Amino acid sequence: MNDEGRFLGRRILVVDDDLEVLESTSLVLRSEGADVVEAADGNTAVSYFTAQEPDAVVLDMMLPGRSGFLVLEKIRETSPDIPVVMVTANQGHRHLDFAQGLGVSAYLLKPVPLTRLMDVLTELIAAGDD
């Protein structure tokens, strides 16, 4: 598959309460062919995850309503293998360890270059296809 459509046919849930981050991430994913579902809080994220059945999730850690950790925990209850990339400004190792314990696929520190995020998602989705 060429780079222009590396997410063609994929539904990706993007969860971030920072609307600028949400919009820019969604825009880049759409430019790569993804069907993007957006949520700005944790409760909506869980609801959309259940209803939309995405192929991958980009998840902020600090969210209103329900934290990214609780969203991840809920996702893992039903979908242990779906790629979930957590993005956060929190550099503490305790949070990283906790996210890994919950089964996060990747943990990236903000500000995350969008090219890096796209590369990580591409690798995780490809690994799940194998």
N, C-alpha and C positions, 0 to 999 in steps of 0.2 A: 504494500500500500504506500502511496506517496505521502509526503508530509502535509499536503494541503487538506487531506481528508482523513487524518489518522484517527479521528473519533466518529467517522461517518457511521450512522446506525447505532450509536451509543447514547444512552440517556445518562446524564451526569447531574447529580444533585449538588448544588453549590450553596453552602450555608455560611453566612457572615452577616453580622449586624452593622458593619461599616458598608454603607451603600456604595461608596466609591470602589471598594475592593470587590464587592459582590458584582457590580456592573462590569468592571474591567475583566474580572475572571470569566464571567459569563460570555462577554464579547469575544474573548480569545478562544474559548471553547467552541462557541458557535462558528467562528471563522475556520475552525478545524473540523467542522461537520457535526458537532455534537448537538443533541437535543438537550437543552439545559432547563432544569427545574431549579428555581431560586427560593430560598427561605432566609428570613432575616432574624429568626429566633429558634430556639431549640424545640419548642413544642410543635411549631409548624414543620420543622425539619422531620420530626418523627412521623407526623401525619402524612407528609408528602412522600417520605421513604416508603411507608406502608402502601400508599395508594399508587405511586408511580413506578415502583420496582426499578430503581436506577441500576446502571451497570457499575457505577463508581460514585464516591462521595468526596467532596472537598469540604472540610469541616473546620470552622473556627472553634477555638477552645472556649473563649469567654463569650457567652451568649445570654441574652435575656430569656427568661422563662424556664429554660433548662440548659444546663451547661453542656459544652461539647462532650465532656466525659460521659454524662448521662445519655446523650444522644448516641454516642458510640456504643455504650453498654446495651442500649435498646436494639441497635442495628445488629450487634453480634448475637443477640438472642435468637434471631431468625435467619441471619445471613452471615455465617462465620467466615466466608471466603471472599465477600465483595471487597474490592479495594477501597479503603478509607484513608485519605490523606488529611491529617490534622495540621492546621496552620495556626501559629500562635506567636505573640510577641513575648510570651513568657519563656525566659531562658533557663529556668530552674530544672535541675536534673530530676527532682522529685516528680514534677509533672510529666516529664518524658517517661520516667519509669512507670508511672501510673497508667499513662496512655498505652505503653507497650504491654502492660499487664492486662489491659482490656482488649488487646488485639489490634491496635492501630497498624496499618500497613506501612505508613511513612509519617514522619513528624518533621515539619519544616518550620523554621523560624522566620517571622515577618521582619522586614519586608521580603517576601519571596519573589524573586524574579519570575515573571510569568513563563519565560522559556524553561526555567528549572521545573516549575510546577507541571508544565505540559510534558516534559521529558519523564518525570517521575510517574505521572499518570499513564503515559504510553507504556512504560516498562511494566507497571503493575497490571494493566489490562492485558497486555500480551502474555504475561506469566500466567494469568488466569485462563487464557485461551488454550494453553498447552495441556 
